[in-house]
Each structure stands twice: as C-alpha cells, then as structure tokens.
Amino acid sequence: MFEFLGQALNKMYDDKKKLKTNTVLYGYLDEGRWHTHLQPPLPNEDIIRFEEESKREFPAEYKEFLSFNNGCYLFDILRIAGKDADTYKGLSIEEEGHLAFDLNTMDNLYRNKRTPTTHFIFADSLVKNAYYVIDSEMRILEIDVRTKKVINSYVDLKSFLNEILIEGKRNINDGIYYEFK
C-alpha cells in the first residue's frame, strides 16, 4: 500500500545511498546532509512488540506504514516517527543520524492536557510549525503547534503522503531547500 513512496522518490532523485541499516538517503545536499530518507520496514512481530512497549494501540494505517517504512524524513518538510533503534552499538555517525525519530518522543513533544485521547500523534513539520495526528475516523489532521488548531485535514495517510510528494517535487523543481541551524 505504501510502496508508492519509495517508487516516487526513486523517480525524483538522481542520487541515493543505502546505509548498512537499510535506510535509503536521497538528494545529497552538502556536508553529509541529505534531503530525504526512508527507514526500512519493521517486521510484523516488531510492530506488535513496539505497540505493546508503547502501551497503546496503533491505528491500522500507521501499522501498515511501518510494515513498509519505519519512519521517514521527506524533503525537509515532514518527519514521520517510528521505532527507535534498540542499540546504537556498531553504528556510524551517519547511520545514527538517519535512524527513525522515536514515536514516544514525538508524542511527548506535542501532547498536552487538551489533546484528545483519540489523537494518535505520529509526525511533525518544523517548516510548517505543525504536527500530525490520526483521529478516530482515520483522517490525518495537521495541527498548528502554537494554537493547537486544525490547519488542514486529509482523508487518509496515503492521500496525505501524496500531497507531501507533490509539494516536495515542486520544491525540488523550484530549488527550494530548507536549512535548520
């Protein structure tokens, strides 16, 4: 269901690099910076264990996403969290820097008293100053970090990712790259 993501990125970028962790980096910028990266899939038993360790039930679409990619970083505009590594032993600095951002850390960053318990926080965007949740109807909601108001809504995760791909491709074509210091 989510294989389209890797396929689209392979068409957009001329350069890519596969790390020994199986993370794929796309669009070399400079000084070791890459524009986009996809983490490898999580096996089903790891998804089940991850869900148990997190002490909450993951939405079906998010579990499906994890079975294709354990998180990703797209065009400097979207970071989808996944399961952090069990150990950093033996990893290079580059490999450590391109691991999945931890889902529980993501949740802790954005959840507050007013956050509905039915909101599953799974992604964020520093560029848009927003975080993303899957609601009880499986819609993706874009929420402003400061005001906590819904900025945008998407039918499902696939349509949301397609919108990000369109925006990312437009940014590449227009030579727009973000740098965070």
Secondary structure as GFF3:
##gff-version 3
##sequence-region A 1 181
A	DSSP	alpha_helix	3	12	.	.	.	ID=ss1
A	DSSP	beta_strand	16	18	.	.	.	ID=ss2
A	DSSP	beta_strand	24	30	.	.	.	ID=ss3
A	DSSP	beta_strand	33	38	.	.	.	ID=ss4
A	DSSP	alpha_helix	44	54	.	.	.	ID=ss5
A	DSSP	alpha_helix	60	66	.	.	.	ID=ss6
A	DSSP	beta_strand	72	74	.	.	.	ID=ss7
A	DSSP	beta_strand	78	80	.	.	.	ID=ss8
A	DSSP	alpha_helix	93	97	.	.	.	ID=ss9
A	DSSP	alpha_helix	103	110	.	.	.	ID=ss10
A	DSSP	beta_strand	120	125	.	.	.	ID=ss11
A	DSSP	beta_strand	130	134	.	.	.	ID=ss12
A	DSSP	beta_strand	140	144	.	.	.	ID=ss13
A	DSSP	beta_strand	150	154	.	.	.	ID=ss14
A	DSSP	alpha_helix	157	173	.	.	.	ID=ss15
###
